[in-house]
Amino acid sequence: MVLNEVYGLLKSIGAVRTESEFSRDWLGRSECYLRSIRFSGLEPSIHSIAVCASKLQHYGERMCASTEHEQLGKRFLGLAQQCHAQINTTAEHTWMVPQ
């Protein structure tokens, strides 16, 4: 799941300290969101992935504008692309698979 990769990166650079903080600040969800979907065996919502992709893209573009943080910015943009790919795959599955 791409959100686990995003969380790992953000934690490693000190942008978030806990899953609760990540769920609230990067997914726009309650503090127990990631823990709840993991416990329930559910996939994250497209909304949560989209919010995360938007933030990654926003900060990635700004970091790429500086030489000091360009590499990290490229990593953020790559993760944003992975989020968009997951959104697209989920959406295609919804309309392509016969009900």
SULLIN-V837124 format. One record per residue. N is the residue number from 0. RES is the residue in one small letter. PSI is psi in degrees with one decimal (none if undefined). D_CENTER is the distance of its C-alpha to the mean C-alpha in Angstrom with 1 decimal. Layout:
n-><N/N>
res-><RES/RES>
psi-><PSI/PSI>
d_center-><D_CENTER/D_CENTER>
//
This chain:
n-><0/1/2/3/4/5/6/7/8/9/10/11/12/13/14/15/16/17/18/19/20/21/22/23/24/25/26/27/28/29/30/31/32/33/34/35/36/37/38/39/40/41/42/43/44/45/46/47/48/49/50/51/52/53/54/55/56/57/58/59/60/61/62/63/64/65/66/67/68/69/70/71/72/73/74/75/76/77/78/79/80/81/82/83/84/85/86/87/88/89/90/91/92/93/94/95/96/97/98>
res-><m/v/l/n/e/v/y/g/l/l/k/s/i/g/a/v/r/t/e/s/e/f/s/r/d/w/l/g/r/s/e/c/y/l/r/s/i/r/f/s/g/l/e/p/s/i/h/s/i/a/v/c/a/s/k/l/q/h/y/g/e/r/m/c/a/s/t/e/h/e/q/l/g/k/r/f/l/g/l/a/q/q/c/h/a/q/i/n/t/t/a/e/h/t/w/m/v/p/q>
psi-><128.8/-30.6/-32.1/-39.9/-42.4/-47.8/-44.9/-43.4/-49.2/-38.0/-40.7/-27.3/1.3/15.0/-28.4/155.1/-30.9/164.1/-35.3/-45.5/-42.2/-46.6/-43.8/-50.4/-25.8/-15.9/-11.2/32.6/-179.0/162.0/-22.5/9.2/-56.9/-43.6/-41.9/-44.6/-33.8/-45.9/-38.1/-10.9/24.3/160.5/150.7/152.9/153.6/-37.3/-47.5/-42.8/-39.6/-41.7/-44.1/-45.7/-41.2/-45.3/-41.9/-43.6/-44.5/-54.6/-33.4/-44.8/-40.2/-38.6/-34.1/-19.6/-11.9/143.3/-27.5/-37.3/16.9/-43.5/-44.5/-38.9/-41.6/-36.5/-42.6/-45.4/-37.3/-41.7/-35.8/-42.0/-40.1/-39.5/-45.6/-38.3/-40.1/-39.9/-46.3/-43.2/-44.6/-43.2/-44.1/-40.5/-36.0/-44.1/-15.8/-30.2/124.1/138.7/none>
d_center-><9.1/6.3/4.4/7.8/8.0/5.4/7.5/10.5/10.4/10.0/12.7/14.8/15.2/15.9/13.3/12.8/15.5/14.5/12.2/13.9/13.1/9.3/9.7/12.0/10.9/7.1/7.0/10.7/12.1/14.9/15.0/15.7/12.9/11.3/14.9/16.3/14.3/15.0/18.6/19.1/17.7/15.7/12.6/9.8/10.9/10.2/10.3/7.4/5.2/7.4/7.3/3.9/5.4/8.5/8.2/7.2/10.1/12.3/12.4/12.5/15.4/17.2/17.0/18.4/21.2/22.5/23.9/23.0/19.2/19.1/18.0/14.9/14.3/14.6/12.1/9.5/10.8/10.8/7.1/6.9/9.7/8.5/6.0/9.3/11.4/10.0/10.7/14.0/15.0/14.6/16.5/19.1/19.7/20.5/23.1/24.4/25.2/28.5/28.6>
//
